[in-house]
Amino acid sequence: MDFSRFSKNLSDFSAQITPFASRTFQFTKEQLGQAEDRTQLPADYIDLEKKVDALKQAHQRMLAVTSQYTTEAYDYPPNIKETFQDLGRTVSEKVSLLSSATSTAEAQAALVAPASAKPQPKTFSHAISRASLSSSQLLHQHHTGAGEDPLATALERYALAMERVGDARLAQDSQIQSRFLAGWNTTLNTNLTFAARARKNVENSRLTLDAVKARVKGTTFKLGGQARTDHPDDTELSSDAQEEIEKAEDEFVTQTEEAVGVMKNVLDTPEPLRNLAELVAAQMEYHKKAYEVLSELAPVLETLQTEQEVGSTSKFSAL
């Protein structure tokens, strides 16, 4: 086979095919190590690309974890077996019904009363709340002494407190979804996507430029160990060929400048940091609320504990 003739045919063919195919042709040559020259991107541009890639990875890693805030039951223990009745009413509603119960049967009916709204949240705090109330009622039902069972009373108070903590956690999640996740998803799916598109335009214009250079200079695949070059010197290029190269160079420069602007805007936007601050604010508000609720409960439990200890001491002294 006449490899030089075949090489010439490939070169002519590459001049006739579409820009997309021309870029693909050039890309294939580069992957096979058959490209004579490859236009280099500016060092500053490459540095911007690395920074944008790092920003994208940071968003992906954070969202992979914090997206759990969109799942109500992310901290709900898988080993808990709660029934439809358990999730029917809020603990506050059940306590209200229990307060008006005059018998064990009425108390039991209050615990399994039909739901007044949607099923109750499946969070760890709400699960603790429901378990505490159920345990409280078991102790109340089997209490035979005078007054109330102090542990049963404490568990009921704890149930109410943990329900409030659980509600605060749900409020936190809602704020994180709207103030953090929405913003970071926008940056990832919009801003960074724009940057990726601009970078792709740069790569396409570079491939087009190098394909034009290779074609007008007559450089194609190395076949049989020989490189085909019809125009060994730039000075031998025709004015039309030189103009075609300059046009491709101008497009490459334009796309590079646009991509630089897009990437700088993505890197300079304060939105990600502002969104992160909102995440912290929501978490802080939740933990502050939980602290306040438990701080209110702690002295109540301490009082019940002291009263129980005093009562036990009195009974022991009377013996």
C-alpha positions as CSV (number, residue, x, y, z in Angstrom):
1,M,0.0,0.0,0.0
2,D,1.2,3.5,-0.8
3,F,1.2,5.0,2.8
4,S,2.0,8.5,1.6
5,R,-1.0,8.5,-0.7
6,F,-3.2,7.1,2.1
7,S,-1.9,9.7,4.5
8,K,-2.7,12.5,1.9
9,N,-6.2,11.1,1.5
10,L,-6.7,11.3,5.3
11,S,-5.5,14.9,5.4
12,D,-7.9,15.8,2.6
13,F,-10.7,14.0,4.3
14,S,-10.1,15.8,7.6
15,A,-10.5,19.1,5.8
16,Q,-14.0,18.2,4.5
17,I,-15.6,16.8,7.6
18,T,-17.7,18.8,10.1
19,P,-16.0,20.8,12.9
20,F,-17.2,18.2,15.5
21,A,-15.6,15.4,13.5
22,S,-12.5,17.5,13.0
23,R,-12.1,18.0,16.7
24,T,-12.7,14.3,17.3
25,F,-10.1,13.5,14.7
26,Q,-7.6,15.8,16.4
27,F,-8.4,14.4,19.9
28,T,-7.9,10.9,18.7
29,K,-4.5,11.8,17.3
30,E,-3.5,13.4,20.6
31,Q,-4.6,10.3,22.5
32,L,-2.5,8.1,20.2
33,G,0.5,10.4,20.5
34,Q,0.3,11.3,16.9
35,A,-0.2,15.1,17.2
36,E,2.9,17.1,16.2
37,D,2.0,20.2,18.2
38,R,-0.5,20.9,20.9
39,T,-1.5,24.5,21.8
40,Q,-0.7,25.0,25.5
41,L,-3.2,26.7,27.8
42,P,-1.8,29.6,30.0
43,A,-0.6,28.6,33.4
44,D,-3.0,31.0,35.1
45,Y,-5.9,29.3,33.3
46,I,-4.8,25.9,34.4
47,D,-4.5,27.2,38.0
48,L,-8.1,28.4,37.7
49,E,-9.3,25.1,36.5
50,K,-7.7,23.3,39.4
51,K,-9.4,25.7,41.9
52,V,-12.8,25.2,40.2
53,D,-12.3,21.5,40.3
54,A,-11.5,21.7,44.0
55,L,-14.6,23.8,44.6
56,K,-16.7,21.3,42.8
57,Q,-15.4,18.4,44.8
58,A,-15.9,20.3,48.1
59,H,-19.5,20.8,47.1
60,Q,-20.0,17.2,46.2
61,R,-18.5,15.9,49.4
62,M,-20.4,18.2,51.6
63,L,-23.7,17.6,49.9
64,A,-23.2,13.9,50.0
65,V,-23.4,14.1,53.8
66,T,-25.6,17.1,54.5
67,S,-28.3,15.9,52.1
68,Q,-29.3,13.7,55.0
69,Y,-31.1,16.7,56.4
70,T,-33.8,16.1,53.8
71,T,-34.5,12.7,55.3
72,E,-36.7,13.0,58.4
73,A,-35.6,9.7,59.9
74,Y,-31.8,10.1,59.5
75,D,-31.3,9.5,63.2
76,Y,-34.2,7.1,63.8
77,P,-32.9,3.8,65.2
78,P,-33.6,1.0,62.8
79,N,-34.2,-1.5,65.6
80,I,-37.2,0.4,67.0
81,K,-40.6,-1.2,66.3
82,E,-43.3,1.4,66.6
83,T,-46.9,0.7,65.7
84,F,-49.4,2.9,63.8
85,Q,-51.0,3.7,67.2
86,D,-47.6,4.8,68.6
87,L,-47.3,7.3,65.8
88,G,-51.0,8.4,65.8
89,R,-50.9,11.4,68.1
90,T,-48.2,13.7,69.5
91,V,-47.0,13.1,73.0
92,S,-48.5,16.5,74.0
93,E,-51.9,15.4,72.8
94,K,-51.6,12.1,74.6
95,V,-50.6,13.7,77.8
96,S,-53.6,16.1,77.5
97,L,-55.9,13.1,77.0
98,L,-54.3,11.2,79.8
99,S,-54.8,14.1,82.2
100,S,-58.6,13.7,81.8
101,A,-58.6,9.9,82.1
102,T,-60.3,8.6,85.2
103,S,-59.5,4.9,84.8
104,T,-56.9,2.5,83.5
105,A,-59.1,1.8,80.5
106,E,-59.4,5.4,79.6
107,A,-55.7,5.9,80.0
108,Q,-55.0,3.0,77.6
109,A,-57.6,4.4,75.1
110,A,-55.8,7.8,75.3
111,L,-52.5,6.1,74.3
112,V,-54.0,4.5,71.3
113,A,-56.3,7.2,70.2
114,P,-56.8,7.6,66.5
115,A,-54.5,10.0,64.8
116,S,-55.7,13.6,64.6
117,A,-53.3,14.5,61.8
118,K,-50.4,12.9,59.8
119,P,-48.2,10.3,61.5
120,Q,-45.8,11.7,64.0
121,P,-42.2,12.3,63.1
122,K,-39.7,9.5,63.0
123,T,-36.7,11.1,64.7
124,F,-34.6,9.8,67.5
125,S,-35.8,12.5,69.9
126,H,-39.5,11.8,69.1
127,A,-38.9,8.1,69.5
128,I,-37.4,8.7,73.0
129,S,-40.4,10.9,73.8
130,R,-42.9,8.2,72.8
131,A,-41.0,5.5,74.7
132,S,-40.8,7.7,77.8
133,L,-44.5,8.4,77.8
134,S,-45.4,4.7,77.3
135,S,-43.0,3.7,80.1
136,S,-44.5,6.4,82.3
137,Q,-48.0,5.0,81.8
138,L,-46.8,1.5,82.6
139,L,-45.5,2.6,85.9
140,H,-48.6,4.7,86.7
141,Q,-50.8,1.7,86.0
142,H,-48.9,-0.5,88.4
143,H,-48.4,2.1,91.1
144,T,-50.3,1.2,94.3
145,G,-48.8,3.6,96.8
146,A,-50.0,7.0,97.9
147,G,-49.5,9.9,95.5
148,E,-47.8,9.5,92.1
149,D,-44.9,7.4,91.1
150,P,-42.0,9.8,91.0
151,L,-40.2,8.0,88.2
152,A,-43.5,7.8,86.2
153,T,-43.9,11.6,86.6
154,A,-40.3,12.2,85.6
155,L,-40.6,10.1,82.5
156,E,-43.7,12.0,81.4
157,R,-41.9,15.3,81.9
158,Y,-39.0,13.9,79.9
159,A,-41.3,12.8,77.2
160,L,-42.7,16.3,76.7
161,A,-39.2,17.8,76.8
162,M,-37.8,15.4,74.1
163,E,-40.8,16.0,71.9
164,R,-39.8,19.7,71.9
165,V,-36.2,18.8,71.2
166,G,-37.4,16.7,68.3
167,D,-39.5,19.5,66.9
168,A,-36.5,21.8,67.2
169,R,-34.5,19.3,65.2
170,L,-37.1,19.3,62.4
171,A,-37.1,23.2,62.4
172,Q,-33.3,23.0,62.0
173,D,-33.6,20.6,59.1
174,S,-36.1,22.8,57.4
175,Q,-33.8,25.8,57.7
176,I,-30.8,23.9,56.5
177,Q,-32.7,22.7,53.4
178,S,-33.7,26.2,52.4
179,R,-30.7,28.2,53.5
180,F,-27.8,25.8,52.9
181,L,-28.7,22.9,50.7
182,A,-30.6,24.9,48.1
183,G,-27.7,27.4,47.7
184,W,-25.0,24.7,47.5
185,N,-27.0,22.7,45.0
186,T,-27.5,25.9,42.9
187,T,-23.7,26.5,42.9
188,L,-23.0,22.9,41.9
189,N,-25.7,22.5,39.3
190,T,-25.7,26.0,37.9
191,N,-22.6,28.1,38.5
192,L,-20.1,25.2,38.3
193,T,-22.0,23.8,35.3
194,F,-21.6,27.1,33.5
195,A,-17.9,27.0,34.3
196,A,-17.6,23.4,33.0
197,R,-19.4,24.5,29.8
198,A,-17.0,27.4,29.3
199,R,-14.1,25.1,29.8
200,K,-15.5,22.7,27.3
201,N,-15.7,25.6,24.8
202,V,-12.1,26.3,25.4
203,E,-11.1,22.7,24.8
204,N,-13.2,22.6,21.6
205,S,-11.6,25.8,20.3
206,R,-8.2,24.5,21.1
207,L,-8.8,21.2,19.3
208,T,-10.2,23.1,16.3
209,L,-7.1,25.4,16.2
210,D,-4.7,22.4,16.4
211,A,-6.8,20.5,13.8
212,V,-6.6,23.6,11.5
213,K,-2.8,23.9,12.0
214,A,-2.3,20.2,11.3
215,R,-4.5,20.3,8.2
216,V,-3.0,23.4,6.5
217,K,0.5,22.2,7.3
218,G,-0.3,18.8,5.9
219,T,0.4,16.9,9.2
220,T,-1.6,13.8,9.8
221,F,-1.1,10.3,11.3
222,K,2.3,8.9,11.4
223,L,2.1,5.8,9.2
224,G,4.9,3.3,8.7
225,G,7.0,5.4,11.1
226,Q,6.9,8.4,8.8
227,A,5.2,11.8,9.5
228,R,3.4,13.3,6.6
229,T,4.1,17.0,6.3
230,D,3.3,18.9,3.1
231,H,4.2,22.3,4.5
232,P,7.3,22.0,6.6
233,D,7.6,25.8,7.2
234,D,5.0,28.4,8.3
235,T,6.5,30.8,5.7
236,E,5.3,28.5,2.9
237,L,1.6,28.7,4.1
238,S,-0.8,30.5,1.7
239,S,-2.5,33.7,2.9
240,D,-5.8,31.8,3.1
241,A,-4.2,29.1,5.3
242,Q,-2.6,31.8,7.5
243,E,-5.9,33.5,7.8
244,E,-7.7,30.3,8.7
245,I,-5.2,29.7,11.5
246,E,-5.5,33.3,12.8
247,K,-9.3,33.0,12.8
248,A,-9.1,29.8,14.9
249,E,-6.5,31.4,17.2
250,D,-8.8,34.4,17.8
251,E,-11.7,32.0,18.6
252,F,-9.4,30.2,21.0
253,V,-8.3,33.4,22.7
254,T,-12.0,34.6,23.0
255,Q,-13.2,31.3,24.5
256,T,-10.3,31.3,27.0
257,E,-11.0,34.8,28.1
258,E,-14.7,34.1,28.6
259,A,-13.9,30.9,30.6
260,V,-11.5,32.8,32.8
261,G,-14.2,35.3,33.6
262,V,-16.7,32.6,34.3
263,M,-14.4,30.7,36.6
264,K,-13.3,33.8,38.5
265,N,-16.9,34.7,39.1
266,V,-17.6,31.2,40.4
267,L,-14.6,31.3,42.7
268,D,-15.2,34.8,44.0
269,T,-18.9,34.5,44.8
270,P,-19.6,34.7,48.5
271,E,-22.7,32.5,48.4
272,P,-21.1,29.2,49.4
273,L,-19.6,30.8,52.6
274,R,-22.9,32.6,53.3
275,N,-24.8,29.4,52.9
276,L,-22.3,27.6,55.3
277,A,-22.8,30.3,57.9
278,E,-26.6,29.7,57.6
279,L,-26.0,26.0,58.2
280,V,-24.0,26.7,61.4
281,A,-26.7,29.2,62.5
282,A,-29.4,26.6,62.1
283,Q,-27.4,24.0,64.0
284,M,-26.6,26.5,66.7
285,E,-30.3,27.4,67.1
286,Y,-31.2,23.8,67.4
287,H,-28.6,23.0,70.1
288,K,-29.5,26.2,71.9
289,K,-33.2,25.2,72.0
290,A,-32.3,21.6,73.1
291,Y,-30.1,23.1,75.9
292,E,-32.9,25.4,77.0
293,V,-35.5,22.6,77.1
294,L,-33.3,20.2,79.0
295,S,-32.1,23.0,81.3
296,E,-35.8,23.5,82.3
297,L,-36.3,19.8,82.8
298,A,-33.2,19.1,84.9
299,P,-34.2,21.0,88.1
300,V,-37.7,19.4,87.9
301,L,-36.1,15.9,87.8
302,E,-33.7,16.9,90.6
303,T,-36.7,18.0,92.8
304,L,-38.5,14.7,92.1
305,Q,-35.4,12.8,93.0
306,T,-34.9,14.8,96.2
307,E,-38.5,14.2,97.3
308,Q,-38.2,10.5,96.6
309,E,-35.0,10.2,98.6
310,V,-36.5,12.2,101.5
311,G,-39.6,10.0,101.4
312,S,-37.5,6.9,101.4
313,T,-35.4,8.1,104.3
314,S,-38.6,8.9,106.3
315,K,-40.0,5.5,105.7
316,F,-36.7,3.9,106.8
317,S,-36.6,6.0,109.9
318,A,-40.1,5.0,110.9
319,L,-39.3,1.3,110.9
